Amino acid sequence: MQPDEALVRSWLQSAVEDAYEGERQLFQERAHERSVVFHIARRLATRVEAWACDANSAGWSVDVEYDRWHPGHVEWLKKRLRGLDGHDENDVYPDLILHRRSGSSAEHNLLVVEVKKEGARGREHDLEKLRGFVAHPFSYRLAAFITLSADGGEPLWHWIAD
């Protein structure tokens, strides 16, 4: 059983809000995005695990910087991203995902998230990466781009469509 899209969106939104409230110093000091993503991911994982227990639907995982896809899929995405913002073509791993590790299809891939500091290089690269993750062969159902405000304020949201 998969959680519906509205539920997943609310989980992510509340996980980001909770991370912002609980770890505000990281946001205000503009800590590296990996530090912030960790705190978002652990809060998201708590919500997913509670839902999975209640719904009797084990197998959903929240991972950061996940790199265990089929080589052909990663090569396809590398080609799609080649030359954008001068980024290394090997940089194709998403910041955060909600998925079933047992496969790589629409039934297994639910949410992919990229996080970037406001004003940082690579925004277009990350947006195109998200578009690649919602397209075939990955087929993630939801994708979100979160911008960490330069002034340490609340993050800004952008949902991605294929």
C-alpha positions as CSV (number, residue, x, y, z in Angstrom):
1,M,0.0,0.0,0.0
2,Q,1.2,3.5,-0.9
3,P,0.4,6.6,1.0
4,D,-1.5,9.2,-1.0
5,E,0.2,12.3,-2.4
6,A,-1.6,14.7,-0.1
7,L,-0.4,12.8,2.9
8,V,3.2,12.7,1.6
9,R,3.2,16.4,0.9
10,S,1.9,17.1,4.5
11,W,4.6,14.8,5.9
12,L,7.4,16.6,4.1
13,Q,6.0,20.0,5.0
14,S,5.7,19.2,8.6
15,A,9.1,17.6,8.7
16,V,10.6,20.8,7.3
17,E,8.7,22.9,9.7
18,D,9.8,20.8,12.6
19,A,13.4,20.8,11.5
20,Y,13.3,24.6,11.2
21,E,11.8,25.0,14.7
22,G,14.0,22.4,16.3
23,E,17.3,23.2,14.5
24,R,16.8,26.9,13.8
25,Q,20.5,27.6,14.5
26,L,21.5,25.5,11.5
27,F,19.2,27.5,9.3
28,Q,20.3,30.9,10.7
29,E,23.9,30.1,10.5
30,R,23.4,28.7,6.9
31,A,24.9,25.3,7.7
32,H,25.7,23.0,4.8
33,E,22.6,21.7,3.2
34,R,23.5,18.1,4.2
35,S,23.2,19.1,7.9
36,V,19.7,20.4,7.3
37,V,18.7,17.5,5.1
38,F,19.6,15.1,7.8
39,H,17.2,16.7,10.3
40,I,14.4,16.9,7.7
41,A,15.0,13.2,6.8
42,R,14.9,12.0,10.4
43,R,11.6,13.8,11.0
44,L,10.1,12.5,7.8
45,A,11.2,9.0,8.6
46,T,9.4,9.1,11.9
47,R,6.1,10.0,10.1
48,V,6.6,7.3,7.5
49,E,7.4,4.7,10.1
50,A,4.3,5.6,12.2
51,W,2.1,5.4,9.1
52,A,3.6,2.1,7.9
53,C,2.8,0.6,11.3
54,D,-0.8,1.8,11.4
55,A,-1.4,0.9,7.7
56,N,0.4,-2.4,8.0
57,S,2.6,-1.4,5.1
58,A,6.2,-2.0,5.8
59,G,9.0,-1.5,3.4
60,W,9.0,2.3,2.9
61,S,12.4,4.0,3.6
62,V,13.7,7.5,3.8
63,D,17.3,7.8,2.5
64,V,19.7,10.7,1.9
65,E,22.2,10.8,-1.0
66,Y,21.0,7.4,-2.1
67,D,23.2,5.8,-4.8
68,R,21.9,2.2,-5.5
69,W,20.1,2.4,-8.8
70,H,20.6,0.4,-11.9
71,P,23.7,1.7,-13.8
72,G,21.7,2.3,-17.0
73,H,19.3,4.6,-15.2
74,V,22.0,6.7,-13.7
75,E,23.8,7.0,-17.1
76,W,20.6,8.2,-18.7
77,L,20.2,10.9,-16.0
78,K,23.9,11.9,-16.3
79,K,23.4,12.5,-20.0
80,R,20.4,14.6,-19.3
81,L,22.3,16.8,-16.9
82,R,25.6,17.1,-18.8
83,G,26.8,20.7,-19.0
84,L,24.1,22.3,-16.7
85,D,25.7,24.9,-14.5
86,G,29.1,23.4,-15.0
87,H,28.3,20.5,-12.5
88,D,30.2,17.3,-12.5
89,E,28.1,14.7,-14.5
90,N,28.5,12.2,-11.7
91,D,26.5,14.4,-9.3
92,V,23.1,12.7,-9.8
93,Y,22.1,11.5,-6.3
94,P,19.1,13.2,-4.7
95,D,19.4,14.9,-1.3
96,L,16.4,12.9,0.1
97,I,14.0,10.2,-1.1
98,L,11.1,8.2,0.1
99,H,11.0,4.9,-1.6
100,R,11.0,1.1,-1.4
101,R,14.5,-0.1,-1.7
102,S,13.3,-3.4,-3.3
103,G,12.8,-1.8,-6.8
104,S,13.0,1.2,-9.0
105,S,9.6,1.9,-10.6
106,A,6.6,4.1,-10.0
107,E,5.3,1.6,-7.4
108,H,8.6,1.9,-5.5
109,N,9.5,5.6,-5.9
110,L,7.3,8.0,-4.1
111,L,9.2,11.3,-3.2
112,V,12.4,12.9,-4.2
113,V,13.7,16.2,-2.7
114,E,16.6,18.6,-3.5
115,V,17.6,21.3,-1.0
116,K,19.7,24.3,-1.9
117,K,20.8,27.5,-0.2
118,E,19.4,30.6,-1.6
119,G,21.9,32.1,-4.0
120,A,24.0,28.9,-4.3
121,R,25.2,27.7,-7.7
122,G,23.4,24.6,-9.1
123,R,19.8,25.5,-8.8
124,E,19.0,24.7,-12.5
125,H,21.0,21.5,-12.2
126,D,19.0,20.4,-9.2
127,L,15.7,21.3,-10.8
128,E,16.5,19.4,-14.0
129,K,17.7,16.5,-11.8
130,L,14.2,16.5,-10.1
131,R,12.5,16.5,-13.5
132,G,14.6,13.5,-14.5
133,F,13.6,11.7,-11.3
134,V,9.9,12.2,-12.0
135,A,10.3,11.0,-15.6
136,H,10.7,7.4,-16.8
137,P,12.7,5.2,-15.8
138,F,12.7,6.5,-12.2
139,S,9.0,7.7,-12.2
140,Y,8.9,9.3,-8.7
141,R,5.4,10.4,-8.0
142,L,6.4,13.6,-6.2
143,A,9.4,16.0,-6.3
144,A,10.1,19.0,-4.2
145,F,12.8,21.7,-4.4
146,I,13.4,23.4,-1.1
147,T,15.4,26.7,-0.9
148,L,17.0,27.6,2.4
149,S,16.6,31.3,2.9
150,A,19.7,33.5,2.9
151,D,18.4,35.4,6.0
152,G,17.8,32.1,8.0
153,G,14.0,32.4,7.6
154,E,11.6,29.7,6.7
155,P,12.5,27.6,3.7
156,L,10.7,28.3,0.3
157,W,8.9,25.5,-1.6
158,H,8.6,24.5,-5.2
159,W,6.9,21.3,-6.2
160,I,8.1,19.8,-9.5
161,A,5.9,18.3,-12.2
162,D,7.0,16.1,-15.1
